[in-house]
Amino acid sequence: MQGHGQYKPFLKLWLLISFTLALAFSGCAGLPGTGGTATTTPTPRSATPSAAAESCPPVLFSSAVTCYTPLQLRQYYGFEPLIQRGYTGKGQTIIDIVSFGSPTLQQDLDVFSRRFHLPLTRVQVIQPVQKPEYDPHHDKSGWAGETELDVEIIHALAPDARIVVLVSPVAETEGTVGLPEFRQLIQYAIDHHLGTIVSQSWGASEVTLEDAAGQQEIQEWNALLQRATLEEHMTFFSSSGDNGATDYADLNMSRLSPKATTSFAADVPWVTSVGGTTLLRQGQQVHEIGWSKSGGGFSRFFPEPAYQKSLPAATQAAFQGRRGIPDVAAAADPATNLAFYFNGVWETVGGTSASAPMWAALAAIANQMAGHPLGFLNPALYTIAASANYQRDFHDITVGDNSVDQGVNVPGYPAEAGWDAVTGLGSPNAQYLIPDLIRTQATLAAAGQ
């Protein structure tokens, strides 16, 4: 792992960490969390500390490190007004799909929770796949960081949601490696009714899935996710990637493709794909732009879904009948410095590995507010984007570009008004988006859509 000021991908999982040596806090066992996915009546919360009181952890070097705390993220993305009304994700369960998990997950989460005045919660970790461990790139430490990032982000934004971590003993790398086991985890979640929201901060380049085995695996995933979405009313989020307009060209993740490409499972039409942004602070103002490494583009495997055909004709020209990625976005640039506690050390973190669980947290609050699982969100999201409420419900990102000039030169896409292949429809203003999402879902359901 790298020192402060450098970034190292966790596997190719799109987790980028800037280490900041910090004071370690001692932790102890958390309290049992809420279980199940039942509807609950919201209970107004006592006031949370002000942004000034909820400061970044003290660091052990002279210059102070600025970071985004959970409260600041909740305020910027419109979660906090809902949380103050008791919409905290209570009664909902978010499932996180990972390889290996983390041996320090619970104690690190307890420290994170205490630091930021979050309720202590007990994470349930299940490893149902009975296979020998397979870790060809020796990336268990990377997966541990990924696991903790996912869980801490979810807990920060939906503090009363229950979190279940489903663990595979096989590393997901590139190509089909690890994908059958992850598919087995999703089937396990369905069979055991574990929850209705799934967060996935991993992916495989489409370039590595072009062979017959890759195409067969993708067909099986697409069928599974379609059934889970339509029959079980589940909601799936996937990171769009951290390699801009391209992705890896080989199974060893040693070189990027010289052609534009995108990633699986973010390309699946039944998934809400989440891209990345950069939060820039100028005094008391926050500006959000497209992150230069936000994965985005157009799928080689999946045609343009009906919900994207509702986009304006000028936007349609770029699709050429292909599935466009991402659908939405949230903070991902490591320079944004999201606060993160891992293996006894305070750090700052980024990557679309962070933005996907942010949207999973939003879905938990939306399900609680609706009183039932909303399921497949994409048709409603794009319907809202075509409505008069779009500029209120989303932060429409119009600055940025995800072109790649890192060993290869791949022209990317500009962030622009409306949907774009860097930030999708934009990032959420949850206090307005969630009520509109619930109303739009009901309208579409009544119309049989």
C-alpha positions as CSV (number, residue, x, y, z in Angstrom):
1,M,0.0,0.0,0.0
2,Q,1.1,3.5,-0.8
3,G,2.0,6.4,1.4
4,H,0.1,9.7,1.8
5,G,-0.3,11.5,-1.5
6,Q,-0.2,8.5,-3.7
7,Y,-3.0,6.3,-4.9
8,K,-3.1,2.6,-5.4
9,P,-6.0,0.7,-6.9
10,F,-7.4,-2.0,-4.6
11,L,-7.2,-4.9,-7.1
12,K,-8.9,-3.5,-10.1
13,L,-11.9,-2.8,-7.9
14,W,-11.8,0.9,-8.5
15,L,-10.9,1.7,-4.8
16,L,-8.4,4.5,-4.7
17,I,-7.0,5.4,-1.2
18,S,-4.8,8.3,-0.2
19,F,-3.4,7.2,3.1
20,T,-3.2,9.8,5.9
21,L,-1.5,8.5,9.1
22,A,-3.8,9.3,12.0
23,L,-4.5,8.7,15.6
24,A,-5.9,5.2,16.1
25,F,-9.0,4.8,18.3
26,S,-9.7,1.7,20.3
27,G,-13.0,0.0,19.4
28,C,-15.2,-2.6,21.0
29,A,-18.1,-4.8,19.9
30,G,-21.0,-3.0,18.4
31,L,-24.7,-3.4,19.3
32,P,-27.1,-5.6,17.4
33,G,-28.5,-3.9,14.4
34,T,-32.1,-3.9,13.2
35,G,-33.0,-6.9,11.1
36,G,-35.3,-7.8,8.2
37,T,-36.8,-5.5,5.5
38,A,-40.1,-4.7,7.1
39,T,-41.6,-1.2,6.9
40,T,-41.1,1.0,9.9
41,T,-42.6,4.2,11.1
42,P,-40.0,7.0,11.1
43,T,-38.8,8.3,14.4
44,P,-37.5,11.8,14.4
45,R,-33.8,11.9,15.4
46,S,-32.2,14.2,18.0
47,A,-30.1,16.8,16.3
48,T,-26.8,15.6,15.0
49,P,-23.7,17.6,15.6
50,S,-23.0,20.6,13.4
51,A,-20.5,20.2,10.6
52,A,-18.0,22.1,12.7
53,A,-18.4,19.7,15.6
54,E,-18.1,16.7,13.3
55,S,-14.6,17.3,12.2
56,C,-12.0,15.2,10.4
57,P,-10.0,13.0,12.7
58,P,-6.7,14.5,14.0
59,V,-3.7,13.6,11.9
60,L,-0.1,13.0,12.9
61,F,1.6,15.5,10.6
62,S,1.8,19.2,10.6
63,S,-0.5,20.3,7.8
64,A,-4.2,19.6,8.5
65,V,-6.0,17.3,6.0
66,T,-9.4,18.4,5.0
67,C,-12.0,15.7,4.4
68,Y,-15.7,15.1,3.8
69,T,-17.4,13.8,6.9
70,P,-20.6,11.7,6.8
71,L,-22.6,14.7,7.9
72,Q,-21.2,16.9,5.2
73,L,-22.0,14.3,2.6
74,R,-25.5,13.9,3.9
75,Q,-26.0,17.6,3.8
76,Y,-24.7,18.1,0.3
77,Y,-26.7,15.2,-1.2
78,G,-29.9,16.1,0.6
79,F,-30.0,13.1,3.0
80,E,-29.9,15.1,6.2
81,P,-33.4,16.7,6.1
82,L,-34.8,13.2,5.6
83,I,-32.7,11.6,8.4
84,Q,-33.9,14.3,10.8
85,R,-37.4,13.3,10.0
86,G,-36.6,9.7,10.9
87,Y,-36.0,8.3,7.4
88,T,-32.7,6.6,8.2
89,G,-33.0,3.3,6.2
90,K,-34.5,1.6,9.2
91,G,-36.1,-1.7,8.4
92,Q,-34.2,-2.1,5.2
93,T,-31.3,-4.4,4.3
94,I,-28.5,-3.6,1.9
95,I,-26.4,-6.5,0.6
96,D,-22.8,-6.0,-0.3
97,I,-21.1,-8.5,-2.6
98,V,-17.3,-8.9,-2.1
99,S,-14.5,-11.4,-2.2
100,F,-12.8,-12.4,1.1
101,G,-14.3,-9.6,3.3
102,S,-12.3,-8.0,6.1
103,P,-11.2,-9.5,9.4
104,T,-11.3,-6.0,11.1
105,L,-14.6,-4.9,9.6
106,Q,-16.7,-4.8,12.8
107,Q,-14.1,-3.1,15.1
108,D,-13.2,-0.6,12.4
109,L,-16.9,0.2,11.8
110,D,-17.4,0.7,15.5
111,V,-14.6,3.3,15.6
112,F,-16.0,5.0,12.5
113,S,-19.5,5.1,14.1
114,R,-18.3,6.6,17.4
115,R,-16.2,9.2,15.7
116,F,-19.1,10.5,13.6
117,H,-21.9,10.0,16.1
118,L,-23.5,7.2,14.2
119,P,-25.5,4.4,15.9
120,L,-23.5,1.2,16.6
121,T,-24.6,-1.6,14.3
122,R,-23.7,-5.2,13.9
123,V,-22.8,-6.2,10.3
124,Q,-23.8,-9.7,9.3
125,V,-21.2,-11.5,7.3
126,I,-22.1,-14.7,5.4
127,Q,-19.9,-16.9,3.3
128,P,-22.2,-19.5,1.6
129,V,-19.9,-20.5,-1.3
130,Q,-18.0,-23.6,-0.3
131,K,-15.0,-23.6,-2.5
132,P,-11.2,-23.4,-1.9
133,E,-9.8,-19.9,-1.6
134,Y,-8.5,-18.5,-4.9
135,D,-6.5,-15.3,-4.7
136,P,-4.1,-15.2,-7.8
137,H,-3.1,-11.6,-7.4
138,H,-2.7,-11.7,-3.6
139,D,-5.3,-9.0,-3.2
140,K,-7.0,-10.0,0.1
141,S,-5.9,-6.7,1.7
142,G,-7.5,-4.8,-1.2
143,W,-10.8,-6.6,-0.8
144,A,-10.7,-5.9,2.9
145,G,-10.4,-2.2,2.2
146,E,-13.2,-2.5,-0.4
147,T,-15.5,-4.2,2.1
148,E,-14.9,-1.6,4.8
149,L,-15.4,1.3,2.4
150,D,-18.7,-0.1,1.2
151,V,-20.0,-0.7,4.7
152,E,-18.8,2.7,6.1
153,I,-20.3,4.7,3.3
154,I,-23.7,2.9,3.6
155,H,-23.7,3.3,7.3
156,A,-22.8,7.0,7.0
157,L,-25.7,7.8,4.8
158,A,-28.4,5.3,5.9
159,P,-27.4,4.9,9.5
160,D,-30.2,2.5,10.6
161,A,-30.1,0.3,7.5
162,R,-29.1,-3.3,8.2
163,I,-26.0,-4.4,6.2
164,V,-25.3,-7.9,5.1
165,V,-21.9,-8.7,3.5
166,L,-21.9,-11.8,1.3
167,V,-18.4,-13.1,0.8
168,S,-16.9,-15.3,-1.9
169,P,-13.6,-17.2,-1.3
170,V,-12.7,-16.6,-5.0
171,A,-11.3,-13.3,-6.1
172,E,-13.1,-11.5,-8.9
173,T,-10.4,-10.2,-11.2
174,E,-11.0,-9.9,-15.0
175,G,-12.8,-12.1,-17.5
176,T,-15.1,-14.6,-15.9
177,V,-12.9,-15.2,-12.9
178,G,-15.0,-14.9,-9.7
179,L,-18.2,-14.1,-11.6
180,P,-19.9,-17.5,-11.2
181,E,-19.3,-17.3,-7.4
182,F,-20.7,-13.8,-7.2
183,R,-23.7,-14.9,-9.2
184,Q,-24.1,-17.7,-6.6
185,L,-24.1,-15.1,-3.8
186,I,-26.9,-13.1,-5.5
187,Q,-28.9,-16.3,-5.9
188,Y,-28.3,-17.1,-2.2
189,A,-29.6,-13.6,-1.3
190,I,-32.8,-14.3,-3.3
191,D,-33.3,-17.7,-1.9
192,H,-32.9,-16.6,1.7
193,H,-34.8,-13.3,1.3
194,L,-31.8,-11.4,2.8
195,G,-32.8,-8.0,1.4
196,T,-33.9,-6.0,-1.7
197,I,-30.9,-3.7,-2.3
198,V,-27.5,-4.9,-3.6
199,S,-24.3,-2.8,-3.8
200,Q,-21.5,-4.0,-6.1
201,S,-18.2,-2.1,-6.2
202,W,-16.4,-4.4,-8.6
203,G,-16.4,-5.1,-12.3
204,A,-14.7,-6.8,-15.3
205,S,-13.8,-5.0,-18.5
206,E,-16.0,-5.9,-21.5
207,V,-12.8,-6.5,-23.5
208,T,-12.0,-9.5,-21.3
209,L,-15.5,-10.9,-21.7
210,E,-15.7,-11.1,-25.5
211,D,-15.0,-14.9,-25.8
212,A,-17.7,-17.6,-25.7
213,A,-17.2,-18.2,-21.9
214,G,-17.6,-14.5,-21.2
215,Q,-20.7,-14.2,-23.3
216,Q,-22.3,-17.2,-21.7
217,E,-21.6,-15.8,-18.2
218,I,-23.0,-12.5,-19.1
219,Q,-26.2,-14.1,-20.4
220,E,-26.6,-16.0,-17.2
221,W,-26.1,-12.8,-15.2
222,N,-28.5,-10.8,-17.3
223,A,-31.2,-13.4,-16.8
224,L,-30.6,-13.6,-13.1
225,L,-30.7,-9.8,-12.6
226,Q,-33.8,-9.5,-14.7
227,R,-35.7,-12.1,-12.6
228,A,-34.4,-10.6,-9.4
229,T,-35.5,-7.1,-10.5
230,L,-38.9,-7.9,-11.9
231,E,-40.0,-10.8,-9.7
232,E,-38.2,-10.0,-6.4
233,H,-38.4,-6.2,-6.7
234,M,-34.7,-5.9,-6.0
235,T,-32.5,-2.9,-6.8
236,F,-28.9,-3.3,-8.0
237,F,-26.1,-0.7,-8.1
238,S,-22.7,-1.2,-9.7
239,S,-19.7,1.1,-9.9
240,S,-19.0,2.3,-13.4
241,G,-15.2,2.0,-13.0
242,D,-12.1,4.1,-12.4
243,N,-10.5,4.0,-15.8
244,G,-12.4,6.7,-17.6
245,A,-13.5,5.9,-21.1
246,T,-11.6,2.6,-21.2
247,D,-10.8,-0.4,-19.0
248,Y,-8.3,-3.3,-18.8
249,A,-7.4,-5.3,-22.0
250,D,-6.0,-8.4,-20.3
251,L,-6.7,-10.8,-17.5
252,N,-3.7,-9.7,-15.5
253,M,-4.8,-6.0,-15.4
254,S,-1.5,-4.9,-16.8
255,R,-2.6,-2.7,-19.7
256,L,-5.5,-0.6,-20.7
257,S,-7.4,-1.1,-23.9
258,P,-6.5,1.5,-26.6
259,K,-10.2,1.6,-27.6
260,A,-13.1,3.0,-25.7
261,T,-14.8,0.3,-23.6
262,T,-16.8,-0.1,-20.4
263,S,-17.4,-2.6,-17.7
264,F,-19.6,-5.4,-16.5
265,A,-21.9,-5.5,-14.4
266,A,-22.4,-1.7,-14.7
267,D,-23.4,-2.3,-18.4
268,V,-26.3,-4.6,-17.5
269,P,-29.6,-2.8,-18.3
270,W,-31.1,-4.1,-15.0
271,V,-28.4,-2.4,-13.0
272,T,-28.3,1.3,-11.9
273,S,-24.7,2.2,-12.9
274,V,-23.0,4.8,-10.8
275,G,-20.2,7.0,-12.0
276,G,-18.0,9.5,-10.2
277,T,-17.7,13.2,-9.5
278,T,-15.3,15.6,-7.8
279,L,-16.5,17.9,-5.0
280,L,-14.6,21.1,-5.0
281,R,-14.9,23.5,-2.0
282,Q,-14.4,27.2,-2.5
283,G,-15.0,28.9,0.8
284,Q,-18.5,27.9,1.9
285,Q,-19.5,26.9,-1.7
286,V,-19.3,23.3,-3.0
287,H,-18.9,22.8,-6.8
288,E,-19.4,19.3,-8.3
289,I,-17.7,18.4,-11.6
290,G,-17.2,15.1,-13.5
291,W,-14.3,13.0,-12.2
292,S,-11.8,12.5,-15.0
293,K,-11.5,8.8,-14.2
294,S,-15.2,8.1,-14.0
295,G,-16.0,5.0,-16.0
296,G,-18.4,5.8,-18.8
297,G,-19.3,5.0,-22.4
298,F,-21.4,2.6,-24.4
299,S,-21.7,-1.2,-24.1
300,R,-20.6,-3.6,-26.8
301,F,-22.9,-6.3,-25.4
302,F,-26.2,-4.7,-24.5
303,P,-28.6,-2.6,-26.7
304,E,-30.0,0.7,-25.6
305,P,-32.8,0.0,-23.1
306,A,-36.2,1.6,-23.5
307,Y,-35.7,4.0,-20.5
308,Q,-32.7,5.6,-22.2
309,K,-34.6,6.1,-25.4
310,S,-36.6,8.8,-23.6
311,L,-33.5,11.1,-23.6
312,P,-33.5,14.0,-26.1
313,A,-32.6,13.4,-29.7
314,A,-29.4,15.4,-29.4
315,T,-28.2,13.0,-26.7
316,Q,-29.5,9.9,-28.6
317,A,-27.0,10.5,-31.4
318,A,-24.1,9.2,-29.3
319,F,-25.9,6.0,-28.3
320,Q,-26.1,4.3,-31.7
321,G,-28.5,1.7,-30.2
322,R,-26.2,0.8,-27.3
323,R,-26.6,0.8,-23.5
324,G,-25.1,4.0,-22.1
325,I,-23.2,4.1,-18.9
326,P,-23.4,5.4,-16.2
327,D,-27.0,6.2,-15.1
328,V,-26.2,8.4,-12.2
329,A,-23.2,9.6,-10.1
330,A,-21.8,10.7,-6.8
331,A,-18.5,11.7,-5.2
332,A,-15.6,9.5,-6.2
333,D,-12.5,11.5,-6.9
334,P,-9.9,10.5,-4.2
335,A,-9.0,14.2,-4.0
336,T,-12.4,14.8,-2.5
337,N,-11.1,13.0,0.6
338,L,-13.9,11.0,2.0
339,A,-13.2,10.0,5.6
340,F,-12.5,6.3,6.1
341,Y,-11.2,4.1,8.9
342,F,-9.5,0.9,7.9
343,N,-7.4,-1.6,9.9
344,G,-6.8,0.8,12.7
345,V,-5.8,3.8,10.6
346,W,-7.7,6.9,9.5
347,E,-7.4,7.5,5.8
348,T,-9.2,9.4,3.0
349,V,-10.7,7.5,0.1
350,G,-12.3,7.7,-3.3
351,G,-13.3,5.8,-6.4
352,T,-16.6,4.7,-7.8
353,S,-16.3,2.0,-5.2
354,A,-17.6,4.9,-2.9
355,S,-20.3,6.3,-5.2
356,A,-22.2,3.0,-5.7
357,P,-22.9,2.4,-2.0
358,M,-24.0,6.1,-1.6
359,W,-26.8,5.3,-4.0
360,A,-27.6,2.0,-2.2
361,A,-28.0,4.1,0.9
362,L,-30.4,6.4,-0.9
363,A,-32.5,3.4,-2.0
364,A,-32.8,2.2,1.6
365,I,-34.2,5.5,2.6
366,A,-36.5,5.5,-0.4
367,N,-37.8,2.0,0.4
368,Q,-38.4,3.0,4.0
369,M,-40.3,6.2,3.0
370,A,-42.3,4.3,0.3
371,G,-43.2,1.5,2.8
372,H,-42.2,-1.2,0.2
373,P,-39.3,-2.0,-2.1
374,L,-39.1,0.3,-5.1
375,G,-37.2,-2.3,-7.1
376,F,-36.0,-1.3,-10.5
377,L,-35.3,2.4,-10.4
378,N,-34.0,3.2,-13.9
379,P,-37.3,3.9,-15.7
380,A,-38.4,6.3,-12.9
381,L,-35.0,8.0,-12.8
382,Y,-35.1,8.7,-16.6
383,T,-38.7,9.8,-16.4
384,I,-37.8,12.3,-13.7
385,A,-34.9,13.5,-15.9
386,A,-37.4,14.4,-18.6
387,S,-39.7,16.3,-16.2
388,A,-39.7,19.9,-14.8
389,N,-38.3,18.6,-11.5
390,Y,-35.0,17.3,-13.0
391,Q,-32.9,20.4,-12.0
392,R,-34.3,20.2,-8.4
393,D,-33.9,16.5,-7.9
394,F,-30.4,16.1,-9.4
395,H,-27.2,18.0,-9.5
396,D,-26.7,18.1,-13.2
397,I,-23.0,17.9,-13.8
398,T,-21.9,20.0,-16.8
399,V,-18.1,20.2,-16.4
400,G,-15.5,17.4,-16.8
401,D,-14.3,14.8,-19.2
402,N,-13.2,11.2,-18.9
403,S,-10.7,11.0,-21.7
404,V,-7.7,8.7,-21.0
405,D,-4.0,9.6,-21.6
406,Q,-2.2,7.0,-19.4
407,G,-0.2,4.6,-21.6
408,V,-3.0,4.8,-24.1
409,N,-4.8,7.7,-25.7
410,V,-8.6,7.2,-25.6
411,P,-10.9,10.1,-26.4
412,G,-13.6,10.2,-23.8
413,Y,-16.8,12.1,-23.3
414,P,-17.7,15.5,-21.9
415,A,-19.9,16.2,-19.0
416,E,-22.8,18.3,-20.3
417,A,-26.4,19.3,-19.6
418,G,-28.6,16.3,-19.0
419,W,-27.3,12.8,-19.4
420,D,-23.7,12.2,-20.3
421,A,-21.2,9.3,-20.3
422,V,-19.2,10.6,-17.3
423,T,-21.9,11.3,-14.7
424,G,-25.1,10.0,-16.2
425,L,-28.1,12.0,-15.0
426,G,-26.0,13.5,-12.2
427,S,-25.8,13.2,-8.5
428,P,-28.8,13.2,-6.1
429,N,-30.6,15.8,-4.1
430,A,-32.2,13.1,-2.0
431,Q,-34.7,15.3,-0.1
432,Y,-36.5,16.1,-3.4
433,L,-35.5,13.1,-5.6
434,I,-36.8,10.4,-3.2
435,P,-40.4,11.7,-2.9
436,D,-40.5,12.2,-6.7
437,L,-39.0,8.7,-7.2
438,I,-41.8,7.2,-5.1
439,R,-44.5,9.1,-7.0
440,T,-43.0,8.3,-10.4
441,Q,-42.7,4.6,-9.6
442,A,-46.3,4.5,-8.6
443,T,-47.4,6.3,-11.8
444,L,-45.4,3.9,-14.0
445,A,-46.7,0.9,-12.1
446,A,-50.3,2.1,-12.6
447,A,-49.6,2.5,-16.3
448,G,-48.3,-1.1,-16.4
449,Q,-44.7,0.1,-17.2
